[in-house]
Amino acid sequence: MSDAIATPRPSVVWQRRDFLLRTYGHLMGAIIAFLLLETVYFTTGFAETVAGTLLSVNWLLVLGGFIVVGFMARGFAAQRQSRTMQYVGLGGYVLAESIIFVPLLFVAESVAPGAIASAGVLTIIGFVGLTVIAFTSGTDFSFVSGLLKWGGVLALVIIVAAVLFGLHLGAWFAIAMIGLAGAAILFDTGRALTTMPDDAYVGAALELFSSVALMFWYAIALFSSD
């Protein structure tokens, strides 16, 4: 049995308390910034413009652009020698997420009122539950890495095929992606507890925010599906 599994999790949490407080503080800040941006977009009418623009272009271009921005943001957040660049990475990623979410939120609010609130509740419950499991179970979740890589590639292939051939992915795909996001939260939390360097809390917050956003996205898709 590995040391990570044998170590009582409460002891690990206590040893990493300063790092975890910084990580989850930045995660909360990122979520609040995301919500404030969406509020500004929708109260000023900017959301309608953004939704119209993004929905009028090929979604693969939007997805490709988001992947590039995400890759760059993670690169900035990983620059341990520059705290400023880490915040640029986190802030840029939150901004990119807030933009790409606009069409989904705009459509969901139109076709399924209440779906966004239900998705928010599901995401909160899922995140809190998975975090408690990771903090208390004593399980080493590094094995999830392979699942995330293969699952992510498979999901991307399915999404590209759906865009190219006009396929409707439906509720089951949304459920599968919520499960994948849950696995990502377990993996990210496990890394925060064990392997992330003490000064990498901005990058850790970015990864957790990415996983929470993924769960929220597909929770909205689930509650908005026919």
Secondary structure, 3 states (H helix, E strand, C coil): CCHHHHCCHHHHHHHCHHHHHHHHHHHHHHHHHHHHHHHHHHHHCHHHHHHHHHHCCCHHHHHHHHHHHHHHHHHHHCCCCCHHHHHHHHHHHHHHHHHHHHHHHHHHHHHCCCHHHHHHHHHHHHHHHHHHHHHHCCCCHHHHHHHHHHHHHHHHHHHHHHHHHCCCCHHHHHHHHHHHHHHHHHHHHHHHHHCCCCCCHHHHHHHHHHHHHHHHHHHHHHHHCC
